[in-house]
Amino acid sequence: MFKNLKNDLPASLVVFFVALPLCLGIALASGAPLFSGLIAGIVGGIVVGAISGSQIGVSGPAAGLAAIVLVAIDQLGFQVFLSAVVIGGVIQIIFGVARLGIIGYYFPSSVIRGMLTGIGIIIILKQIPYFFGKDENPEGDFAFFQIDGENTFTEIINAIGDPSLGPTLIGLISLGILILWSNVLSKKSKIFQLIQGPLVAVVVGIIYYIITQGTDFSISQEHLVSLSEDRNTDGLLTQFITPDWSQAFTTPVLITAFTIALVASLETLLCVEATDKLDPDKRVTPTNRELLAQGVGNMVSGFIGGLPITQVIVRSSANIQSGGKTKSSAIIHGFLLIASVATIPFILQMIPLSVLAAVLFIVGYKLAKPSTFKAMYNGGWTQFVPFIITVLGIVFTDLLKGLALGLIVGILIVLYKSYKNSHFLHKENDDPTDGKVKMTLAEEVTFFNKGAILKELDALPEDSYLELDVRKTRYLDPDIIEILEDFAHKAKQRNIDIKLVSERGIVENPPSYIEFFKLRSKTA
């Protein structure tokens, strides 16, 4: 761990500068106390970093969980929500022990991309009021349709129509810095990669707050970061919030816990895959151990008042680009976060919320890039439909319902394609009066294919000749065998001759398909 400190120490500083604004920003996007984001960053660095098998992955509060946390805190209250975080960590540990590190492979990529894109859109939409200094009405943060008759779009229109001058101005300046840094400066020199745009935006925001006090462009305290309810930072590291266990095993808490565990695991596994591809040394992260590490991290984070944790691609890629070699980088960045909270909390509380909103705009955009929509559309309707259904479901309902809708549509498409691909039916030659028809069954034919095969068999004209090729078929459902058995009786009445072609030879008008396929399976 320590022989690469000359690489890991500078990398940890870069990761710290990236993580600090993101920890605060994601807590803001989640509707949680901002201190909880810093706690999650500290635990993700030190606890998860120590246990994880990933050498260059960095964990912390995740943008991908913001939508879940937002709704859960509104419904449960923060302390009850913390109990769900702890239980979610336990579930992740069970995932790891059960060796479910491969669960990510069983979710269609179109649905996973839809999930991340939907979350990105929600992050952008929910930060617009903060960007314009209209964050005094938090009802717009919790759901698309609200109890006061408003919705997310009308809240945005209200914010844009009556902005606060100071927060809006520094928000625009910060957004300009972030775009310039990302698209221009970071490509000019390595110094602009070491010093990250979000940190520069935060520093500029603090300077703006100090120099504009007492002017028409000033920012009032309610538009600044607050690490505690009374803005008192004395002994901040001792002001942890503990879970409320009174509702720990009620249905809403358990559903939230399972959702956190599932989505956090999926996001972590996706990040692990991406991080391993970026690793110059091409090391492979043990996924089951990673789930264990994330589970322990979420248990610790929930116990002391922190947000849920995942491995995060933004911090991980910053670590790799800065030359990080081992997990020391992630662990040191966690200690740097502790040091910042212990030594400069009064400076952290000078950060305008609109600056964090600008940072989150970029985070949301990276999750929901227009190029993602284009790529999914170009992938065909079987990719695009589940993707867009997932996106719309998440934006207009909630994450769990959106995922469920996307999965249902994805499964229906699989069934449809299975229905279509169970067999191939074509004429033997171009003579329409010849009557020769060849049907080749697929490698696996299940009961889902009953309708398609039955339709084709019933459509065969009288006095025709059917060649049924099963040489490639390795599994034939008993339901399909029964259909063939029934068709054999109908074929005699309709004067249809059948030639059955298998790897054992050719059988003309077999008397029993059931006996034939039983014998064939024994032979195989």
C-alpha positions in Angstrom: 0.0 0.0 0.0 2.7 2.5 0.9 5.5 1.8 -1.7 3.6 4.0 -4.2 3.0 7.0 -2.0 4.8 9.2 -4.4 2.0 8.5 -6.8 -0.9 8.0 -4.4 -0.5 11.2 -2.3 -0.8 13.7 -5.2 -3.7 11.6 -6.6 -5.4 11.7 -3.2 -5.3 15.5 -3.2 -6.9 15.7 -6.6 -9.6 13.2 -5.6 -10.2 15.2 -2.4 -10.7 18.4 -4.4 -13.2 16.6 -6.7 -15.0 14.8 -3.8 -15.5 17.8 -1.5 -18.0 19.8 -3.8 -19.6 16.6 -5.0 -20.2 15.3 -1.4 -22.0 18.6 -0.6 -23.7 18.8 -4.0 -25.1 15.2 -3.9 -26.4 15.8 -0.3 -28.1 18.9 -1.6 -29.6 16.9 -4.6 -30.8 14.3 -2.1 -32.6 16.6 0.2 -30.4 15.5 3.1 -28.3 17.5 5.6 -25.1 18.6 3.8 -22.9 17.1 6.5 -24.3 13.7 5.7 -22.7 13.9 2.2 -19.3 14.6 3.8 -19.8 11.6 6.2 -20.5 9.3 3.3 -17.4 10.6 1.5 -15.2 10.0 4.6 -16.6 6.5 5.1 -16.4 5.7 1.4 -12.7 6.7 1.4 -11.5 5.1 4.6 -13.8 2.2 5.4 -14.7 1.0 1.9 -11.2 1.8 0.6 -9.6 -0.4 3.3 -11.9 -3.4 2.6 -12.4 -3.2 -1.1 -10.3 -5.3 -3.5 -10.2 -2.4 -6.0 -6.9 -0.6 -6.1 -8.0 2.5 -7.9 -11.7 2.8 -7.3 -13.0 5.5 -5.0 -16.4 5.3 -3.2 -18.6 8.0 -1.8 -22.2 9.4 -2.0 -23.6 8.6 -5.5 -25.6 10.8 -7.8 -27.3 7.6 -8.9 -29.0 7.2 -5.5 -30.1 10.9 -5.2 -33.6 10.3 -6.6 -34.2 7.4 -4.1 -32.8 9.3 -1.2 -34.8 12.4 -2.1 -38.2 10.5 -2.0 -37.3 8.3 1.0 -36.3 11.2 3.3 -39.5 13.0 2.4 -41.6 9.9 3.2 -39.7 8.4 6.2 -37.8 11.3 7.8 -34.0 11.4 7.9 -33.4 9.3 11.0 -35.8 6.5 9.9 -34.2 6.7 6.4 -30.8 6.1 8.1 -32.1 2.7 9.4 -33.0 1.8 5.8 -29.3 2.6 4.8 -28.0 0.3 7.5 -30.4 -2.5 6.4 -29.5 -1.9 2.8 -25.8 -2.4 3.8 -26.7 -5.7 5.4 -28.5 -6.8 2.2 -25.4 -5.9 0.2 -23.2 -8.0 2.5 -25.7 -10.9 1.8 -25.3 -10.3 -1.9 -21.5 -10.6 -1.5 -21.6 -13.7 0.6 -24.1 -15.3 -1.9 -21.6 -14.4 -4.7 -24.1 -12.2 -6.5 -21.4 -10.0 -8.0 -22.7 -11.0 -11.4 -26.2 -9.5 -10.9 -25.4 -6.6 -13.1 -25.3 -8.9 -16.1 -29.0 -9.9 -15.6 -30.3 -6.3 -16.1 -30.7 -5.2 -19.8 -28.1 -2.5 -20.6 -30.9 -0.4 -22.1 -32.7 -0.3 -18.7 -29.5 0.4 -16.7 -28.7 3.3 -19.1 -32.3 4.5 -18.8 -31.9 4.5 -15.0 -28.7 6.6 -15.1 -30.2 8.9 -17.7 -33.4 9.4 -15.7 -31.4 10.1 -12.6 -29.3 12.7 -14.5 -32.4 14.5 -15.7 -33.9 14.6 -12.2 -30.7 16.0 -10.8 -30.7 18.8 -13.4 -34.5 19.6 -12.9 -34.3 19.6 -9.1 -31.3 21.9 -9.0 -32.7 24.7 -11.2 -34.6 26.4 -8.3 -31.3 26.4 -6.2 -29.4 27.8 -9.2 -31.8 30.8 -9.3 -31.9 31.2 -5.5 -35.4 30.0 -5.0 -34.7 27.1 -2.6 -37.0 28.3 0.2 -39.8 26.0 -1.0 -38.5 22.5 -0.9 -41.7 20.8 -2.0 -40.6 20.9 -5.6 -37.7 18.7 -4.7 -39.6 15.6 -3.6 -41.9 14.5 -6.4 -42.9 15.5 -9.9 -46.5 16.1 -8.9 -46.8 17.9 -5.6 -49.4 18.3 -2.9 -49.7 22.1 -3.4 -50.9 21.6 -7.0 -47.5 22.5 -8.5 -45.2 20.2 -10.4 -41.5 20.2 -11.1 -41.9 22.2 -14.4 -44.1 24.9 -12.8 -41.6 25.3 -9.9 -38.9 25.8 -12.5 -40.9 28.4 -14.3 -41.5 30.2 -11.0 -37.8 30.1 -10.2 -36.7 31.4 -13.6 -39.4 34.1 -13.5 -38.3 35.6 -10.2 -34.6 34.8 -9.7 -32.4 36.1 -6.8 -29.7 38.3 -8.3 -26.7 37.2 -6.3 -27.1 33.4 -6.4 -28.1 33.5 -10.1 -25.0 35.6 -11.0 -22.5 33.4 -9.2 -24.3 30.3 -10.5 -23.8 31.5 -14.1 -20.2 32.3 -13.4 -19.6 28.9 -11.9 -21.3 27.1 -14.8 -19.2 29.0 -17.2 -16.0 28.0 -15.3 -17.0 24.4 -15.3 -17.8 24.3 -19.0 -14.6 26.2 -19.9 -12.5 23.9 -17.6 -14.0 20.7 -19.0 -14.1 21.5 -22.7 -11.0 23.8 -23.2 -8.6 24.2 -20.3 -8.3 20.6 -19.2 -7.1 19.8 -22.8 -4.5 22.5 -22.8 -2.3 21.6 -19.8 -1.9 18.9 -17.1 -2.2 21.6 -14.4 -5.9 22.0 -15.3 -6.4 18.3 -14.8 -4.7 18.3 -11.4 -6.8 21.4 -10.3 -10.3 20.4 -11.0 -13.1 22.7 -12.3 -15.5 22.1 -9.4 -12.9 23.2 -6.8 -12.2 26.4 -8.8 -15.9 27.1 -9.0 -16.3 26.6 -5.2 -13.3 28.9 -4.5 -14.7 31.6 -6.8 -18.1 31.2 -5.1 -16.6 31.8 -1.7 -14.6 34.8 -2.9 -17.8 36.2 -4.5 -19.7 35.8 -1.3 -17.1 37.6 0.7 -16.5 40.6 -1.6 -20.2 41.2 -2.4 -21.5 41.4 1.2 -23.5 44.6 1.7 -24.1 45.1 -2.0 -27.0 44.5 -4.3 -25.2 41.4 -5.5 -24.8 39.8 -2.1 -25.9 36.3 -1.1 -27.9 35.8 2.1 -27.1 33.0 4.5 -30.1 30.9 3.5 -28.5 30.5 0.1 -25.3 29.1 1.5 -24.1 25.6 2.6 -25.1 24.8 6.2 -23.4 21.9 7.9 -25.7 22.1 10.9 -29.2 23.5 11.6 -27.9 26.5 13.5 -24.7 26.9 11.4 -22.7 26.2 14.5 -19.5 24.3 13.6 -18.0 23.8 17.0 -17.4 20.1 17.6 -18.9 19.3 14.2 -17.3 15.9 14.1 -19.2 14.9 17.2 -22.6 16.0 15.9 -23.5 12.7 14.2 -27.2 11.7 13.7 -28.1 8.1 14.6 -30.9 6.0 13.0 -34.4 5.8 14.4 -35.1 2.1 14.6 -38.8 2.4 15.6 -40.0 1.7 12.0 -37.0 -0.4 10.9 -38.9 -3.4 9.8 -42.0 -1.8 8.3 -42.8 -2.3 4.6 -41.7 1.2 3.5 -38.3 1.0 5.2 -37.6 -2.5 3.9 -38.6 -1.5 0.4 -36.3 1.5 0.6 -33.5 -0.7 2.0 -33.8 -3.2 -0.8 -34.0 -0.5 -3.4 -30.8 1.1 -2.0 -29.0 -2.2 -1.9 -30.0 -3.2 -5.5 -29.3 0.2 -7.1 -26.1 0.8 -5.2 -24.9 -2.7 -6.1 -25.7 -2.2 -9.8 -24.1 1.3 -9.9 -21.0 -0.1 -8.1 -20.7 -3.1 -10.4 -21.0 -0.8 -13.5 -18.4 1.5 -12.1 -16.1 -1.4 -11.3 -16.3 -2.6 -14.9 -15.6 0.9 -16.2 -12.8 1.5 -13.7 -11.0 -1.8 -14.5 -11.1 -0.9 -18.2 -9.4 2.5 -17.4 -6.8 0.9 -15.1 -3.4 1.2 -16.9 -2.3 -2.0 -15.0 -5.5 -3.9 -16.1 -6.2 -5.3 -12.7 -9.5 -7.0 -12.1 -11.6 -6.1 -9.1 -13.2 -9.0 -7.2 -16.9 -8.1 -7.5 -18.2 -10.2 -4.6 -15.6 -8.6 -2.2 -16.6 -5.2 -3.6 -20.2 -5.8 -2.6 -19.1 -6.8 0.9 -17.0 -3.7 1.2 -19.9 -1.5 0.0 -22.3 -3.2 2.4 -20.0 -2.6 5.4 -19.5 1.0 4.2 -23.3 1.6 4.0 -23.8 0.1 7.5 -21.2 2.4 9.0 -22.4 5.4 7.1 -26.0 4.8 8.1 -25.1 4.3 11.7 -23.4 7.8 12.0 -25.8 9.8 9.8 -24.3 9.5 6.3 -25.8 9.0 2.9 -25.7 5.7 1.0 -22.4 4.9 -0.8 -21.3 3.4 -4.1 -18.1 3.3 -6.0 -18.1 6.4 -8.2 -16.7 6.8 -11.7 -16.0 10.6 -11.4 -13.7 10.2 -8.4 -12.3 6.9 -9.7 -11.4 8.3 -13.1 -9.9 11.4 -11.4 -7.7 9.1 -9.3 -6.5 7.1 -12.4 -5.8 10.3 -14.4 -3.8 11.7 -11.5 -1.6 8.7 -11.4 -3.1 6.8 -8.4 -1.6 3.3 -8.1 -3.2 1.7 -5.0 -6.0 2.0 -2.5 -3.9 4.4 -0.4 -5.1 7.2 -2.6 -8.8 6.6 -1.7 -8.0 6.1 2.0 -5.9 9.3 2.2 -8.6 11.3 0.5 -11.0 10.2 3.2 -8.7 11.5 5.9 -8.4 14.8 4.0 -12.1 15.1 4.1 -12.0 14.7 7.9 -9.3 17.3 8.1 -11.4 19.8 6.1 -14.4 19.3 8.3 -12.3 19.7 11.4 -10.3 22.7 10.4 -12.2 24.8 7.9 -15.9 24.3 8.4 -16.5 28.0 8.5 -15.1 28.3 5.0 -17.3 25.4 3.8 -20.3 27.3 5.0 -19.5 30.2 2.7 -20.1 28.1 -0.4 -23.3 29.3 -2.3 -25.8 26.6 -3.0 -26.2 27.9 -6.6 -22.5 27.0 -7.1 -23.2 23.4 -6.0 -26.2 23.4 -8.3 -23.9 24.4 -11.2 -21.6 21.5 -10.3 -24.6 19.1 -10.3 -25.8 20.4 -13.7 -22.6 19.0 -15.1 -23.0 15.8 -13.2 -26.5 15.4 -14.4 -25.5 16.2 -18.0 -22.8 13.5 -17.9 -25.4 11.0 -16.9 -28.0 12.1 -19.4 -25.9 13.2 -22.5 -27.8 13.7 -25.8 -25.3 11.3 -27.3 -26.8 8.5 -25.1 -30.3 9.1 -26.5 -28.8 9.0 -30.0 -26.8 5.8 -29.4 -29.9 4.0 -28.0 -32.1 5.2 -30.9 -29.5 4.0 -33.4 -29.5 0.6 -31.5 -33.0 -0.1 -32.8 -36.4 -0.1 -31.2 -35.6 -3.1 -29.0 -32.9 -1.0 -27.2 -34.7 2.4 -27.4 -38.1 1.5 -26.2 -37.1 0.0 -22.8 -34.6 2.9 -22.4 -37.1 5.7 -23.0 -39.8 4.0 -20.9 -37.3 3.7 -18.0 -36.3 7.4 -18.3 -39.9 8.6 -18.4 -41.0 6.3 -15.6 -38.2 7.6 -13.3 -38.8 11.3 -14.1 -42.6 11.2 -13.8 -43.0 8.6 -11.0 -40.0 7.4 -9.1 -36.9 5.3 -9.6 -38.3 2.0 -8.5 -41.4 2.3 -10.7 -39.3 3.5 -13.6 -37.0 0.5 -13.3 -39.9 -1.9 -13.0 -41.6 -0.5 -16.1 -38.3 -0.7 -18.1 -37.7 -4.3 -17.0 -41.3 -5.3 -17.9 -40.9 -3.8 -21.3 -37.5 -5.4 -21.7 -38.9 -8.8 -20.8 -41.8 -8.4 -23.2 -39.4 -7.6 -26.0 -37.3 -10.7 -25.2 -40.5 -12.8 -25.3 -41.5 -11.2 -28.6 -38.1 -11.9 -30.1 -38.2 -15.4 -28.8 -41.6 -15.8 -30.4 -40.2 -14.6 -33.7 -37.0 -16.5 -33.6 -38.3 -20.0 -32.7 -38.2 -21.3 -36.2 -37.5 -20.5 -39.8 -40.2 -21.2 -42.4 -39.5 -20.8 -46.1 -40.5 -22.3 -49.5 -38.1 -24.9 -50.9 -38.2 -23.3 -54.4 -39.8 -20.5 -56.3 -42.7 -22.6 -57.7 -45.8 -21.6 -55.6 -47.6 -24.7 -56.8 -44.8 -27.0 -55.6 -46.1 -27.2 -52.1 -42.7 -27.9 -50.5 -42.2 -26.1 -47.2 -39.1 -26.3 -44.9 -39.2 -25.4 -41.2 -36.0 -25.3 -39.2 -36.4 -25.1 -35.4 -34.1 -23.0 -33.3 -31.5 -24.3 -30.8 -33.9 -23.8 -27.9 -37.7 -23.8 -28.4 -39.8 -23.1 -25.3 -43.5 -22.8 -24.5 -43.2 -19.1 -25.4 -42.9 -20.2 -29.0 -46.2 -22.2 -29.0 -48.3 -19.5 -30.7 -45.8 -18.8 -33.5 -45.2 -22.4 -34.4 -48.9 -23.3 -34.2 -49.8 -20.4 -36.4 -47.3 -21.5 -39.1 -48.4 -25.1 -39.0 -52.1 -24.3 -39.2 -51.4 -22.0 -42.2 -49.9 -24.9 -44.3 -52.1 -25.7 -47.3 -53.6 -29.1 -48.0 -51.6 -31.5 -50.2 -48.3 -29.9 -49.2 -45.0 -31.4 -48.1 -43.3 -30.2 -44.8 -39.7 -30.8 -44.0 -39.1 -30.3 -40.3 -35.4 -29.8 -39.5 -34.4 -30.3 -35.8 -30.7 -30.9 -36.3 -29.8 -27.7 -34.4 -32.4 -28.1 -31.7 -30.9 -28.9 -28.3 -34.0 -28.3 -26.2 -37.6 -28.8 -27.2 -40.3 -28.0 -24.7 -42.9 -30.8 -24.0 -45.6 -28.3 -25.0 -44.0 -28.0 -28.5 -43.8 -31.8 -28.8 -47.5 -32.0 -28.0 -48.2 -29.4 -30.8 -46.2 -31.5 -33.3 -48.0 -34.7 -32.1 -51.4 -33.0 -32.6 -50.3 -31.7 -36.0 -49.4 -35.2 -37.1 -53.0 -36.3 -36.8 -54.2 -33.1 -38.6 -51.7 -33.6 -41.4 -53.1 -37.0 -42.3 -56.6 -35.5 -42.7 -55.2 -32.6 -44.8 -52.9 -34.9 -46.9 -49.7 -33.2 -45.7 -46.6 -35.3 -45.8 -44.0 -34.7 -43.1 -40.2 -35.4 -43.3 -38.4 -35.2 -40.0 -34.7 -34.4 -40.3 -32.5 -35.0 -37.3 -28.8 -35.8 -36.6 -29.8 -39.5 -36.5 -31.3 -39.4 -40.0 -34.5 -38.8 -41.8 -37.9 -40.2 -40.8 -40.9 -39.9 -43.1 -44.3 -39.3 -41.3 -43.1 -40.4 -37.8 -45.9 -42.2 -36.0 -45.1 -40.6 -32.6 -43.2 -37.3 -32.0 -43.3 -37.9 -28.3 -41.5 -41.3 -28.5 -39.1 -40.0 -31.2 -37.9 -37.1 -29.0 -37.7 -39.2 -25.9 -35.5 -41.7 -27.8 -33.5 -38.8 -29.2 -32.8 -37.3 -25.8 -31.7 -40.7 -24.5 -29.4 -41.1 -27.5 -27.9 -37.6 -26.9 
